Each structure stands twice: as C-alpha cells, then as structure tokens.
Amino acid sequence: MSYLKVFLADPNSYRVHQLIGDTFVARREDERAMEEYRAAIAQKPAVPNLHYSLGHLLWKKLKVDEARES
C-alpha cells in the first residue's frame, strides 16, 4: 500500500502518525518524531514497534527512565 493511500484512507490513524514519526527521524527531528510516536501509541498502545521507536529516541536523548517505561 502506498503512503498516499494510507494518508487518504485515514489522515489521523496511528499508522499515519508512525509514518510521519519515521520521516522526522530520517530528518533528525527527534522531538517531533517523539510527538508523532506518542500520538500513535495513544491510538494503538498494543503495537510494539511504536514503543520501540519511541524508546529508542528517548534512550538516545539519555531519558533512560522514560525509555524503559515506553
């Protein structure tokens, strides 16, 4: 499925937030990526990759306690 189809199907879905977060990571905009991952987790807390992505960025920022919780 193309990204455009995902965006058009539901622009506020957890998957869209995840994809935007991944885009921010690629652009080295970690704070903005964390916001998107948190929004995705709020919608779909059972998706483990979301927690891993957020935890990785938190760990990178030396926010170890927060990373362990995510």
C-alpha positions as a LaTeX table, in Angstrom:
\begin{tabular}{lrrr}
\hline
Residue & $x$ (\AA) & $y$ (\AA) & $z$ (\AA) \\
\hline
Met1 & 0.00 & 0.00 & 0.00 \\
Ser2 & 1.39 & 3.37 & $-0.90$ \\
Tyr3 & 1.83 & 6.04 & 1.73 \\
Leu4 & $-0.60$ & 8.28 & $-0.12$ \\
Lys5 & $-3.34$ & 5.66 & 0.19 \\
Val6 & $-2.69$ & 5.42 & 3.93 \\
Phe7 & $-2.92$ & 9.19 & 4.31 \\
Leu8 & $-6.09$ & 9.38 & 2.23 \\
Ala9 & $-7.79$ & 6.48 & 4.00 \\
Asp10 & $-7.44$ & 7.95 & 7.48 \\
Pro11 & $-5.22$ & 11.01 & 7.93 \\
Asn12 & $-5.33$ & 10.72 & 11.73 \\
Ser13 & $-4.64$ & 6.99 & 12.03 \\
Tyr14 & $-1.91$ & 5.54 & 14.21 \\
Arg15 & $-0.16$ & 4.37 & 11.04 \\
Val16 & $-0.01$ & 7.90 & 9.63 \\
His17 & 1.47 & 9.16 & 12.91 \\
Gln18 & 4.01 & 6.34 & 12.76 \\
Leu19 & 4.99 & 7.17 & 9.18 \\
Ile20 & 5.31 & 10.87 & 9.97 \\
Gly21 & 7.41 & 9.96 & 13.00 \\
Asp22 & 9.67 & 7.83 & 10.81 \\
Thr23 & 10.02 & 10.76 & 8.40 \\
Phe24 & 11.05 & 13.07 & 11.24 \\
Val25 & 13.61 & 10.51 & 12.42 \\
Ala26 & 15.11 & 10.46 & 8.92 \\
Arg27 & 15.31 & 14.25 & 9.04 \\
Arg28 & 16.90 & 14.09 & 12.53 \\
Glu29 & 13.96 & 15.91 & 14.10 \\
Asp30 & 13.75 & 13.63 & 17.12 \\
Glu31 & 11.47 & 15.79 & 19.27 \\
Arg32 & 8.86 & 15.98 & 16.54 \\
Ala33 & 9.21 & 12.25 & 15.87 \\
Met34 & 8.59 & 11.50 & 19.55 \\
Glu35 & 5.38 & 13.56 & 19.43 \\
Glu36 & 4.15 & 11.53 & 16.47 \\
Tyr37 & 5.06 & 8.20 & 18.08 \\
Arg38 & 3.26 & 9.24 & 21.26 \\
Ala39 & 0.16 & 10.13 & 19.21 \\
Ala40 & 0.31 & 6.73 & 17.52 \\
Ile41 & 0.72 & 4.94 & 20.86 \\
Ala42 & $-2.27$ & 6.81 & 22.26 \\
Gln43 & $-4.38$ & 5.33 & 19.47 \\
Lys44 & $-2.87$ & 1.82 & 19.33 \\
Pro45 & $-0.95$ & 1.05 & 22.53 \\
Ala46 & $-0.60$ & $-2.67$ & 21.68 \\
Val47 & 1.70 & $-2.12$ & 18.67 \\
Pro48 & 5.20 & $-2.98$ & 19.95 \\
Asn49 & 7.15 & $-1.25$ & 17.17 \\
Leu50 & 5.72 & 2.10 & 18.25 \\
His51 & 7.05 & 1.63 & 21.77 \\
Tyr52 & 10.42 & 0.53 & 20.42 \\
Ser53 & 10.70 & 3.58 & 18.15 \\
Leu54 & 9.80 & 5.98 & 20.95 \\
Gly55 & 12.02 & 4.19 & 23.45 \\
His56 & 14.97 & 4.31 & 21.08 \\
Leu57 & 14.68 & 8.09 & 20.71 \\
Leu58 & 14.26 & 8.58 & 24.44 \\
Trp59 & 17.32 & 6.41 & 25.09 \\
Lys60 & 19.25 & 8.44 & 22.53 \\
Lys61 & 18.29 & 11.62 & 24.44 \\
Leu62 & 19.50 & 9.95 & 27.67 \\
Lys63 & 15.98 & 9.85 & 29.07 \\
Val64 & 16.57 & 6.33 & 30.31 \\
Asp65 & 13.70 & 6.09 & 32.79 \\
Glu66 & 11.18 & 7.27 & 30.21 \\
Ala67 & 12.68 & 4.90 & 27.63 \\
Arg68 & 12.21 & 1.93 & 29.94 \\
Glu69 & 8.56 & 2.88 & 30.52 \\
Ser70 & 7.78 & 3.21 & 26.84 \\
\hline
\end{tabular}
